[in-house]
């Protein structure tokens, strides 16, 4: 006997009632003119909050959009809760750029988007170090890290722009190394830039990009991350690792040794100890993140380039999705619907090996829609993170197969209606309150969040543009 979740039953009943009702056009269909109005006003907002000039004194950079770094719970070394500070990072500007680029490539009449893209692209490449991208800018340290060296002679380090780092240990640990996630986002931006401005392209050949990720895979390692061990006993998966650097080497790894090293992270002989001016791999061990793997696959599919790790990465993601490990499969993405979104993006970009994963994500999303059209993550994540969850869920449905999209027409419209009802209206502008698009990962996964009204708004504008491009007439 097939089991249908109660939430899905209610939503299905709602769709059935109104699809046969004389009020169908008023309740379940969305007016294209009204949607276009939301799109235009959303783009107006993104233009208004993009920095036009660099303010070095306040670490605000030309071409970027505001994001915030927020500590929502007390945490040792980081301080008390309710710390919320503006943060400049590659992830925010790169993600918004890529979203806007897809909108412009779908409709090149929106010239105001091209202006934003051209303004932001140099900022994205400023995070590039040789062939890799970093999350943060190179900035002067927030405090004197070496008591034997004058503060004005210290080297620049990677760090948050405004979030206060109150002790030497955290300052050294914030100097993180380059990573696969920002590198995939950065090269995706370079890919779109190469289409928009072929003569100005600096994009590496596709066959040169895949080896960057293949060099760091979960194969024959002498270390394992405790998070991956505790959340799935992941070992020798062949999937892509997060960080671009050498991890601590154990002679014989076991979870007890790993726990000891992490508990005594403040001692120099442990794997988790950060050193002055040396790029830091958090906790000294590389990790696996399903969303990071999906983002890499998206880039490789855009480049039409397979890598040695592609098949293993697909299998790793599939294993997490089929077991419905949506809450914990991504160390740095705590929202349970971020995995479906990333997987469907890679699928839409051309990675057809993810079809089984996409289908499973779609089914999970259908089973968990609320009657008001929204989706919720865990309560500990931004009190359910309803807007961001709904953005991810609706986008996943829209990025699935054409027939699947039409089959879930009603669920998509209900989700869009929920988003529109939660828009913040300001004269000729519209935006949405940003949800959790990223976290500090592992021990601060439910405490240290990045949010951006601009990023969430860009995602919703892209979602609306995508919805307008689909002909749902066959379903009415």
C-alpha positions, 0 to 999 in steps of 0.5 A, a space after each residue: 500500500 502506497 503511503 502519502 504524507 499528510 502534507 502532500 495530501 492536503 496540498 494535492 487536495 487544494 490543487 484538485 479543488 481549485 483546478 476544477 473550480 470556477 475560481 481557478 484563474 483567480 487562485 492558482 494562476 499567476 498574472 504574467 504582467 504582475 510577475 514581470 513587475 516583481 522582476 523589474 522591481 527586484 532588479 531595481 533593488 539589486 542595482 540600488 544596493 550594489 556598491 558603485 565605488 570602493 570604500 577602503 576605510 569601511 571595506 566596501 568594494 565596488 561591484 559587490 552586494 551586502 551580505 552579513 555574517 551572524 553568530 546566533 548562539 554563544 560559541 567559545 572563542 567567537 563570543 556571544 550571540 547576536 553579533 551581526 556584521 557586514 561581510 565581503 566574500 567571493 561566495 556572495 558576489 559570485 552567486 549573485 553574478 551567476 544568477 544574474 548572468 543566467 537571467 541576462 542570457 535568457 533575456 538580453 533585453 535587460 541591459 541593466 543586468 549587463 551593467 551590474 555584471 560588468 561592475 561585479 566581475 572584477 571583484 570576483 576575480 580579485 578572490 583568485 589566487 593562481 588557479 584557485 579561489 578563496 572565500 575572503 579578501 586579503 586584508 590586514 590582520 585585525 590585531 597584532 598576531 606576532 608580538 615580536 613584529 610591529 603591527 604595520 609589518 604584518 602580512 595580509 591574511 584572509 579574514 572577515 571584513 567586519 566580524 570581530 576576531 578577538 583573540 590570536 587563535 581565531 585570527 590565525 584560524 580565519 586565514 583559510 586556504 582556497 577551496 573547491 566551492 568558491 573555485 567552482 563558483 568563480 569559474 562558473 562566473 568566468 564561464 558566463 563572462 566568456 560568453 558575454 565578452 569573448 574577447 575579454 575572456 581569461 577562462 582556462 581551457 575546460 580540460 585544464 579546470 577539471 584536474 584542479 578538482 581531481 587533485 583533491 579527492 577522497 581516495 586513500 587518505 590517512 585522515 578523515 573528518 569527524 563530521 563525515 565519519 559521524 554523519 555517514 561513515 564516509 570513507 574512500 568515496 572518490 568524491 571531491 574534497 572541499 579544501 585545496 591543501 595538504 591535511 594532517 597525516 595520521 599514521 593510523 587514523 581513528 575517531 578517538 585520535 581525531 577527537 583528541 586532536 580537536 579537543 586540544 586544538 589550542 596545542 601546537 602538536 595537534 592537527 587543528 592548530 593554526 599557524 601564523 600567516 599559514 593558510 589554514 584548513 579548518 580542524 586540519 582534516 579535509 571534508 566532504 560536502 554534497 552541495 560542494 560536489 554538486 556545485 563542482 559538477 555544475 561547473 564541469 557540465 557547463 564546460 562539457 568536461 568530465 573529470 576523473 571524480 565525476 562518477 564518484 561524486 554523482 554516486 556520493 550525492 545519490 547515496 545521500 539523497 536516496 537515504 534522505 540525508 538532507 539535513 546533514 549531507 552538506 557540512 556548510 549548507 544547513 538548509 535541508 533544501 539546499 542540496 536539491 537546489 544544487 543538484 537540480 542546477 547541475 542537472 539543468 546545466 547538463 549533468 544527466 547522471 544526477 537524474 535519479 538524485 533529482 527525482 528523489 529530491 523532487 519527491 521529497 519536496 512534494 512530500 513536505 510542502 506546507 498548505 500555505 505553499 511554503 517549505 521549512 527547514 529545521 527550526 534551529 536553522 533561522 527558525 525554519 528559514 521559510 523564505 530561503 527553503 521555499 526558494 530552494 524548493 521551487 527552484 528545484 522543481 523548476 529545474 527538473 525535467 520539463 514534464 516533471 515541471 508541468 506535473 507539479 505546476 500547482 505546487 510551484 505556483 503555491 510556492 511562488 504565491 508564498 514568496 510574493 506575499 512575503 516580498 518587501 515593497 519600497 516604491 519602485 523596488 522589491 526585495 526579500 529578507 535573506 535566509 541562510 545560504 551558508 554556514 561556518 560548517 561542522 561545530 558552528 553549522 547551527 551558529 554562524 550564518 551568512 545571509 544576504 537580502 541581495 542574494 535571496 532576491 537575485 535567486 527569486 528574480 531568476 526563479 520568476 524569470 524561469 517560471 515565465 519562460 515555461 508554457 503551462 498551457 497543456 496542464 490547464 
